[in-house]
């Protein structure tokens, strides 16, 4: 069974949010469906998108697990962003949480070292 995933993030300011997500994800949007949305492809058929929806902004919570956790965080730091929080769970899984200008949480998780 094929699965496509679109994870939405409501934002108040399209320009500020688009610039921040481009900085976080290291690439411009994969496509722009209209003038209030931008979509990034994280992996084949797996997307995160921003949409101007001020009444809902600041409430998204998404975590993306990656194989290259340390390298990913280093790349993001190289683009000028640092996580708001870092956690290591009892089972050794690590998580770094970033917050966009509206306070939406985008986390990256990685397997134990």
VEXDREN-2710 file (C-alpha; in Angstrom, 1 decimal):
% VEXDREN-2710
k/r/px/py/pz
1/UNK/0.0/0.0/0.0
2/UNK/1.4/3.4/-1.0
3/UNK/1.2/6.1/1.6
4/UNK/1.5/9.8/1.1
5/UNK/1.7/12.1/4.1
6/UNK/1.1/15.8/4.2
7/UNK/1.7/17.3/7.7
8/UNK/0.3/20.8/8.0
9/UNK/1.7/23.7/10.0
10/UNK/-0.6/26.8/10.4
11/UNK/1.2/30.1/10.4
12/UNK/0.4/33.8/10.6
13/UNK/3.0/35.3/8.3
14/UNK/3.6/33.5/5.1
15/UNK/6.9/35.2/4.2
16/UNK/8.5/34.8/7.7
17/UNK/7.4/31.2/7.9
18/UNK/8.5/30.3/4.4
19/UNK/12.0/31.8/5.1
20/UNK/12.3/30.0/8.4
21/UNK/11.2/26.6/7.0
22/UNK/13.6/27.0/4.1
23/UNK/16.4/27.7/6.6
24/UNK/15.3/24.7/8.8
25/UNK/15.0/22.2/5.9
26/UNK/17.8/23.6/3.7
27/UNK/15.9/23.9/0.5
28/UNK/13.2/26.0/-1.1
29/UNK/9.6/24.6/-1.2
30/UNK/9.1/21.7/-3.6
31/UNK/6.0/23.4/-4.8
32/UNK/3.6/26.3/-4.1
33/UNK/0.0/25.2/-4.5
34/UNK/-1.3/28.8/-4.0
35/UNK/-0.3/32.1/-2.5
36/UNK/-1.0/31.0/1.1
37/UNK/0.8/27.6/1.1
38/UNK/4.3/26.2/0.6
39/UNK/5.2/22.5/0.5
40/UNK/8.5/20.8/1.2
41/UNK/9.1/17.1/0.4
42/UNK/11.0/15.5/3.2
43/UNK/11.1/12.0/1.6
44/UNK/9.3/10.4/-1.3
45/UNK/5.6/11.0/-0.7
46/UNK/6.1/12.6/2.7
47/UNK/5.6/16.4/2.9
48/UNK/5.4/19.2/5.4
49/UNK/3.5/22.3/4.4
50/UNK/2.8/25.7/5.8
51/UNK/-0.6/27.4/5.4
52/UNK/-1.7/30.8/6.5
53/UNK/-4.3/30.1/9.1
54/UNK/-3.7/32.7/11.9
55/UNK/-6.5/31.3/14.1
56/UNK/-4.6/28.0/14.4
57/UNK/-1.0/29.1/14.3
58/UNK/1.4/28.0/17.0
59/UNK/-0.3/24.6/17.8
60/UNK/1.5/22.2/15.4
61/UNK/3.7/19.5/16.9
62/UNK/5.5/17.2/14.4
63/UNK/8.6/15.0/14.8
64/UNK/10.6/13.6/11.9
65/UNK/12.9/10.6/12.6
66/UNK/16.1/10.7/10.7
67/UNK/19.0/8.3/10.3
68/UNK/21.6/11.1/10.3
69/UNK/20.5/12.9/13.5
70/UNK/23.8/14.5/14.4
71/UNK/24.7/15.5/10.8
72/UNK/21.2/16.9/10.4
73/UNK/21.5/19.1/13.5
74/UNK/24.9/20.2/12.4
75/UNK/23.6/21.2/8.9
76/UNK/20.7/23.1/10.5
77/UNK/23.1/24.9/12.9
78/UNK/25.2/25.8/9.9
79/UNK/22.1/27.6/8.5
80/UNK/21.8/29.6/11.7
81/UNK/19.1/27.7/13.7
82/UNK/19.6/25.9/17.1
83/UNK/17.0/23.7/18.8
84/UNK/14.9/25.2/21.5
85/UNK/15.1/21.9/23.4
86/UNK/17.1/18.7/23.3
87/UNK/16.0/15.5/25.0
88/UNK/17.3/12.0/25.5
89/UNK/14.7/9.5/26.5
90/UNK/15.3/6.5/28.8
91/UNK/15.6/4.2/25.8
92/UNK/18.4/6.4/24.4
93/UNK/16.3/8.0/21.6
94/UNK/17.3/11.6/21.1
95/UNK/15.1/14.5/20.0
96/UNK/15.8/18.1/19.1
97/UNK/12.8/20.5/19.0
98/UNK/12.8/23.7/16.9
99/UNK/10.1/26.4/17.2
100/UNK/9.1/28.5/14.2
101/UNK/8.2/32.2/14.5
102/UNK/4.6/31.2/15.6
103/UNK/5.8/28.7/18.2
104/UNK/4.9/25.6/16.1
105/UNK/7.2/22.7/17.1
106/UNK/9.2/20.7/14.5
107/UNK/11.3/18.0/16.1
108/UNK/14.0/15.7/14.7
109/UNK/14.4/12.4/16.4
110/UNK/17.3/9.9/16.2
111/UNK/18.2/6.5/17.4
112/UNK/20.5/6.0/20.3
113/UNK/24.2/6.6/19.7
END
